[in-house]
Amino acid sequence: MGGGYISCGDFLGDDKSGAPIGGILEDLVSNLADTQNSAIATELLEQLDSETDHILIEPGHASKLLPDFKHLQTYYKTLFPDLDNWWLIFEREVQQGMDNVAGKWGESIGWKIYCLADLIPACEISISTNEPVVISFD
């Protein structure tokens, strides 16, 4: 797979911003006290693992997960308080030994920040338009 692409309605996220969605969903599953939202994240991970070319976040699920996505975004940014750019964070992670490919696909905090910058507005659009968020892979 070359990348993951986030869209909802007329919104199209930046190039490959959906690639690390698996890492974000895994973080939700391991950190959520709300079992309903953890179940939603697990369901989305199962979609991702089914080797399909896309996953869908239905509007109802987008509205439930949106606060968790926003919380993760804030948390991730606190891990690198001296850097304000996802790419600079990723570069530092690589300098510290992270594999480039593994980082892109969900291990990198920088890539997760990049993903959430598009996933959050896509979820907001999903809620207002009642269209699903689509994360497609090539």
Secondary structure, 3 states (H helix, E strand, C coil): CCCEEEEECCEECCCCCCCCHHHHHHHHHHHCCCHHHHHHHHHHHHHHHCCCCEEEECHHHHHHHHHHHHHHHHHHHHCCCCCCCHHHHHHHHHHCCCCHHHHHHHHCHHHHHHHHHHHHHHHHHHHHHCCCEEEEEC
